[in-house]
Structures are given as structure tokens and as C-alpha cells.
């Protein structure tokens, strides 16, 4: 006696991609300012996430325009970073000028320099370090 086996075929319905806020980027001045404030306190994204009780990606999404910044969320960032709302508003509205983050920009450039050229760059930088 042979067993009758049913032949079944399954087809997957194409899944409709879920639209998520983090799938698109809307950079804001508030996000850039939060990043500046975090960096001014020498906090890594990881440390900031721990202070806030959120993941690193949540911090990145907020700073880089992949998460909506509500007033409550901004306030949580400011408390964690040790800033007052008034300081944030002054920087945001141009009452106080946010300095360019020259050091970070220079470090980003150094990261892109070929290893063979770094020795020359180091000698040049050493002349300024005194």
C-alpha cells in the first residue's frame, strides 16, 4: 500500500512595504542642533542613548531627520545633555550663533586621507600643537 501524499503549493502574496518615518530623511535645524549639543558635551551616540534610555539608532534618527522631534523629545535630550530650553531656543533662533564644528569637520577629512599621506599630515599638525 502506498501512502497518498497531497501535493501542496504555497505562494507568497507580495507584501506591501510598510511606510515608516525612518525610511525618509527630513533634516531639521533642531536635529543638527541636538547633534551639536551632544558633541559639545563629548558624548558618543552610545553614551547619549544610555543617558536617554533609548537605542543608539533612536539618537541618530532624531539628529539626522529620520524621527519626528516633538517638544517633549527635545526636552528629554536637553535634560540628558545638561542644557536649558532657553539656550536651545537662543541657538535655534540665531540669538546666539552656533559655532561651526571645525574640529569634527577636520577629523572627517583626516579619516578620508590615504594612509601613505597621513605621515605628512601628522608632521604638519605637530607644528601647530606646539
Backbone as CSV, one residue per row, in Angstrom:
resi,resn,N_x,N_y,N_z,CA_x,CA_y,CA_z,C_x,C_y,C_z
1,UNK,0.822,-1.169,0.000,0.000,0.000,0.000,0.878,1.249,0.000
2,UNK,0.568,2.170,-0.832,1.335,3.414,-0.871,0.517,4.531,-0.262
3,UNK,1.212,5.364,0.411,0.529,6.477,1.070,0.225,7.561,0.058
4,UNK,-0.952,8.063,0.144,-1.322,9.187,-0.726,-0.763,10.472,-0.122
5,UNK,0.020,11.152,-0.874,0.584,12.415,-0.417,-0.087,13.542,-1.174
6,UNK,-0.565,14.474,-0.414,-1.144,15.641,-1.056,-0.032,16.561,-1.499
7,UNK,-0.150,17.005,-2.675,0.828,17.959,-3.180,0.279,19.358,-2.923
8,UNK,0.997,20.089,-2.105,0.545,21.447,-1.805,1.559,22.443,-2.326
9,UNK,1.038,23.504,-2.819,1.921,24.578,-3.271,1.529,25.834,-2.513
10,UNK,2.505,26.550,-2.121,2.227,27.806,-1.437,2.806,28.943,-2.251
11,UNK,2.046,29.974,-2.322,2.542,31.175,-2.993,2.478,32.312,-1.992
12,UNK,3.476,33.069,-2.020,3.505,34.204,-1.101,2.901,35.414,-1.788
13,UNK,2.022,36.034,-1.068,1.470,37.282,-1.572,2.543,38.345,-1.425
14,UNK,2.683,39.166,-2.432,3.684,40.233,-2.281,3.281,41.141,-1.135
15,UNK,4.225,41.364,-0.251,3.958,42.207,0.912,4.057,43.670,0.525
16,UNK,3.109,44.378,0.986,3.150,45.816,0.764,4.125,46.403,1.774
17,UNK,5.081,47.122,1.277,6.090,47.713,2.167,5.423,48.717,3.091
18,UNK,5.723,48.585,4.347,5.180,49.498,5.346,5.931,50.816,5.272
19,UNK,5.197,51.885,5.245,5.865,53.185,5.255,6.194,53.529,6.693
20,UNK,7.469,53.748,6.928,7.918,54.102,8.276,8.586,55.458,8.210
21,UNK,8.487,56.186,9.309,9.076,57.519,9.358,10.584,57.478,9.148
22,UNK,11.224,56.417,9.606,12.681,56.354,9.490,13.149,55.990,8.076
23,UNK,12.206,55.733,7.162,12.583,55.411,5.789,12.906,56.647,4.959
24,UNK,12.536,57.797,5.451,12.878,59.017,4.723,13.461,60.041,5.690
25,UNK,14.240,60.925,5.096,15.036,61.859,5.896,14.553,63.287,5.674
26,UNK,14.277,63.976,6.759,13.917,65.385,6.693,14.796,66.092,7.716
27,UNK,15.964,66.545,7.255,16.888,67.187,8.179,16.318,68.512,8.659
28,UNK,16.457,68.732,9.946,15.953,69.969,10.537,17.064,70.677,11.298
29,UNK,16.862,71.943,11.509,17.828,72.717,12.293,17.859,72.191,13.729
30,UNK,16.694,71.770,14.231,16.615,71.221,15.590,17.477,69.971,15.732
31,UNK,17.417,69.085,14.724,18.213,67.855,14.756,19.708,68.143,14.719
32,UNK,20.093,69.062,13.832,21.512,69.439,13.759,21.973,70.063,15.064
33,UNK,21.113,70.852,15.676,21.455,71.500,16.939,21.594,70.469,18.057
34,UNK,20.714,69.479,18.090,20.831,68.424,19.104,22.147,67.663,18.942
35,UNK,22.531,67.428,17.703,23.809,66.745,17.452,24.971,67.611,17.945
36,UNK,24.918,68.897,17.646,25.965,69.808,18.100,26.047,69.805,19.627
37,UNK,24.897,69.869,20.298,24.881,69.897,21.764,25.447,68.598,22.344
38,UNK,25.117,67.472,21.710,25.656,66.185,22.177,27.174,66.176,22.033
39,UNK,27.650,66.596,20.864,29.092,66.597,20.620,29.810,67.610,21.513
40,UNK,29.156,68.713,21.843,29.790,69.712,22.704,30.004,69.177,24.113
41,UNK,29.250,68.169,24.495,29.420,67.513,25.796,30.310,66.273,25.677
42,UNK,30.927,66.106,24.510,31.793,64.942,24.235,31.082,63.624,24.501
43,UNK,29.829,63.549,24.092,29.053,62.328,24.256,28.990,61.578,22.932
44,UNK,29.278,60.302,22.981,29.086,59.478,21.794,27.594,59.204,21.651
45,UNK,27.199,58.700,20.508,25.802,58.339,20.296,25.403,57.264,21.299
46,UNK,26.307,56.338,21.547,26.033,55.254,22.505,25.790,55.808,23.910
47,UNK,26.671,56.713,24.367,26.509,57.293,25.707,25.224,58.120,25.792
48,UNK,24.931,58.848,24.732,23.705,59.650,24.715,22.482,58.747,24.812
49,UNK,22.499,57.641,24.088,21.392,56.695,24.152,21.194,56.144,25.552
50,UNK,22.306,55.836,26.220,22.208,55.332,27.593,21.637,56.390,28.530
51,UNK,22.072,57.629,28.370,21.544,58.717,29.207,20.035,58.899,29.009
52,UNK,19.617,58.744,27.755,18.217,58.958,27.418,17.360,57.714,27.644
53,UNK,18.019,56.556,27.784,17.282,55.305,27.927,16.691,54.822,26.616
54,UNK,17.380,55.146,25.505,16.933,54.723,24.176,18.116,54.103,23.432
55,UNK,17.843,53.559,22.265,18.899,52.946,21.469,19.738,54.018,20.764
56,UNK,20.911,53.589,20.318,21.780,54.480,19.548,21.076,54.959,18.287
57,UNK,20.359,54.023,17.648,19.689,54.392,16.399,18.611,55.443,16.633
58,UNK,17.964,55.418,17.794,16.964,56.456,18.093,17.617,57.834,18.159
59,UNK,18.796,57.895,18.755,19.532,59.165,18.825,19.910,59.614,17.416
60,UNK,20.450,58.697,16.630,20.852,59.023,15.254,19.652,59.455,14.417
61,UNK,18.554,58.724,14.543,17.355,59.065,13.772,16.862,60.465,14.131
62,UNK,16.902,60.806,15.399,16.453,62.134,15.828,17.368,63.223,15.269
63,UNK,18.670,62.999,15.332,19.635,64.006,14.876,19.640,64.164,13.365
64,UNK,19.400,63.075,12.657,19.559,63.082,11.205,18.252,63.140,10.428
65,UNK,17.164,63.487,11.096,15.918,63.723,10.385,15.114,62.497,10.031
66,UNK,15.344,61.397,10.699,14.565,60.194,10.433,13.548,59.911,11.536
67,UNK,13.389,60.869,12.429,12.438,60.744,13.534,11.870,62.130,13.800
68,UNK,10.563,62.187,14.011,9.942,63.473,14.317,10.383,63.947,15.694
69,UNK,10.738,65.208,15.775,11.176,65.786,17.042,10.021,66.556,17.674
70,UNK,9.446,65.975,18.686,8.379,66.644,19.420,9.011,67.527,20.500
71,UNK,8.283,68.515,20.989,8.825,69.340,22.080,9.229,68.497,23.295
72,UNK,8.451,67.464,23.600,8.769,66.605,24.742,10.085,65.854,24.515
73,UNK,10.284,65.346,23.293,11.514,64.617,22.982,12.720,65.557,23.036
74,UNK,12.577,66.742,22.501,13.670,67.727,22.551,14.026,68.019,24.006
75,UNK,13.007,68.177,24.834,13.235,68.466,26.257,14.013,67.328,26.920
76,UNK,13.707,66.080,26.567,14.418,64.927,27.130,15.892,64.954,26.738
77,UNK,16.172,65.300,25.480,17.557,65.415,25.024,18.269,66.516,25.814
78,UNK,17.624,67.661,25.952,18.246,68.792,26.639,18.550,68.473,28.095
79,UNK,17.642,67.807,28.770,17.871,67.416,30.170,19.055,66.457,30.251
80,UNK,19.085,65.474,29.350,20.173,64.485,29.357,21.526,65.144,29.081
81,UNK,21.540,66.162,28.227,22.790,66.822,27.854,23.154,67.968,28.787
82,UNK,22.250,68.338,29.683,22.538,69.401,30.636,22.370,70.803,30.087
83,UNK,21.423,71.003,29.193,21.145,72.319,28.630,19.746,72.767,29.022
84,UNK,19.560,74.075,29.063,18.254,74.663,29.326,17.521,74.869,28.004
85,UNK,16.219,74.864,28.064,15.418,75.102,26.854,15.715,76.485,26.284
86,UNK,15.954,77.447,27.157,16.238,78.811,26.690,17.523,78.852,25.857
87,UNK,18.542,78.084,26.257,19.791,78.028,25.490,19.539,77.438,24.106
88,UNK,18.750,76.376,24.075,18.401,75.715,22.817,17.680,76.696,21.899
89,UNK,16.688,77.408,22.445,15.906,78.350,21.651,16.765,79.497,21.133
90,UNK,17.691,79.993,21.967,18.579,81.066,21.527,19.452,80.620,20.360
91,UNK,19.985,79.417,20.442,20.802,78.883,19.351,19.946,78.630,18.112
92,UNK,18.773,78.091,18.322,17.875,77.766,17.219,17.421,79.017,16.470
93,UNK,17.141,80.079,17.212,16.612,81.305,16.616,17.681,82.319,16.227
94,UNK,18.952,81.961,16.407,20.033,82.836,15.978,20.376,83.947,16.945
95,UNK,19.783,83.925,18.132,20.145,84.927,19.143,21.597,84.707,19.537
96,UNK,21.963,83.448,19.728,23.366,83.049,19.919,23.768,82.259,18.691
97,UNK,24.957,82.510,18.201,25.428,81.830,16.998,26.042,80.489,17.375
98,UNK,25.595,79.461,16.678,26.155,78.132,16.894,27.481,78.060,16.141
99,UNK,28.578,77.843,16.852,29.876,77.784,16.176,29.958,76.571,15.248
100,UNK,30.704,76.755,14.179,30.936,75.616,13.295,31.712,74.571,14.066
101,UNK,31.459,73.351,13.756,32.174,72.287,14.441,33.420,71.940,13.626
102,UNK,34.354,72.856,13.661,35.562,72.759,12.849,36.377,71.512,13.166
103,UNK,36.506,71.182,14.443,37.293,70.016,14.835,36.722,68.748,14.210
104,UNK,35.395,68.575,14.287,34.754,67.381,13.733,34.947,67.322,12.224
105,UNK,34.796,68.474,11.570,34.965,68.510,10.124,36.387,68.130,9.726
106,UNK,37.370,68.612,10.476,38.769,68.275,10.188,39.022,66.780,10.401
107,UNK,38.474,66.235,11.463,38.651,64.806,11.719,38.035,63.961,10.613
108,UNK,36.910,64.402,10.087,36.275,63.675,8.983,37.179,63.699,7.748
109,UNK,37.827,64.817,7.509,38.753,64.915,6.377,39.938,63.987,6.593
110,UNK,40.502,63.990,7.797,41.653,63.126,8.107,41.285,61.655,7.913
111,UNK,40.086,61.269,8.250,39.652,59.877,8.081,39.674,59.444,6.622
112,UNK,39.516,60.394,5.711,39.466,60.058,4.286,40.843,60.081,3.618
113,UNK,41.859,60.534,4.326,43.201,60.637,3.748,43.835,59.251,3.681
114,UNK,44.477,58.988,2.565,45.169,57.708,2.389,46.257,57.550,3.453
115,UNK,46.474,56.303,3.872,47.453,56.010,4.922,48.844,56.515,4.544
116,UNK,49.190,56.433,3.273,50.525,56.862,2.829,50.740,58.373,3.007
117,UNK,49.667,59.137,3.049,49.781,60.592,3.182,49.637,61.060,4.630
118,UNK,49.202,60.194,5.508,48.971,60.599,6.892,50.226,61.049,7.615
119,UNK,51.367,60.470,7.273,52.620,60.854,7.926,52.911,62.331,7.691
120,UNK,52.704,62.781,6.462,52.928,64.193,6.138,51.943,65.086,6.887
121,UNK,50.708,64.650,6.967,49.683,65.430,7.664,50.039,65.539,9.146
122,UNK,50.508,64.452,9.737,50.878,64.449,11.158,51.995,65.448,11.424
123,UNK,53.022,65.454,10.563,54.139,66.390,10.725,53.609,67.823,10.673
124,UNK,52.710,68.084,9.747,52.143,69.421,9.602,51.336,69.804,10.848
125,UNK,50.516,68.902,11.329,49.690,69.179,12.510,50.540,69.363,13.764
126,UNK,51.628,68.616,13.854,52.519,68.741,15.017,53.090,70.159,15.146
127,UNK,53.239,70.860,14.033,53.783,72.223,14.098,52.814,73.166,14.812
128,UNK,51.515,72.853,14.789,50.513,73.683,15.450,50.285,73.289,16.908
129,UNK,50.565,72.028,17.224,50.293,71.526,18.577,51.251,72.132,19.588
130,UNK,52.408,72.525,19.130,53.379,73.194,19.970,53.829,72.387,21.082
